[in-house]
Amino acid sequence: MTELKHIVIYTDGACTGNPGPGGYGVVLLHGSHRKELSGGYRRTTNNRMEILAAIVGLEALKEECRVTLYSDSQYVVNAVEKGWAWKWEANGWKRNKREEALNPDLWKRLLRLCEYHNVEFRWVRGHAGNRENERCDQLATGAARQPNLPADEGYEATTARASHADRSAGGYGRSGYGRRR
């Protein structure tokens, strides 16, 4: 059996406003090889961009690999390393009996990639001088500032459903609380 290539991936997500225009940045490292990836969306959240950065990095791999993935998002690192995302999936994308898990469209993709590759997620402190994390931040913020960004269809579909639910609830918002005047 051949040993898997070891790839190091750094990721970051950024959002100017939350929600607002957002971007992701990825740096892949293997020996002397380096690849940088970035992209952005017109309306999204920082957490979606953090998850998407990990997805884009893993999807860039052409074969099964052993991966060390660095992220400054404790949300992403803990959801995978502590098993939260797998629990959400097993519970029908619910965090608990009353609360929906956010971003299931992206978590589904990330979990399938984690099943294919041998991935270890590690947290790195953001904005603390880590060269590759800083580069990912530059890529992500630069992507978020680009003109004519495409729609984050997963996010916009979710907010459209929530908006429809708000209107169906008589304008009281998702919780149904409030006073009609």
Secondary structure, DSSP 4 states (H G I P E B T S, - for coil): -PPPEEEEEEEEEEESSSSEEEEEEEEEEETTEEEEEEEEEEEE-HHHHHHHHHHHHHHT-SS-EEEEEEES-HHHHHHHHTSHHHHHHHTTSBSSSS-BPS-HHHHHHHHHHHHHSEEEEEE--TTSS-HHHHHHHHHHHHHHT-SSPPP-HHHHHHHHHHHHHHHHTTSS-TT--S---
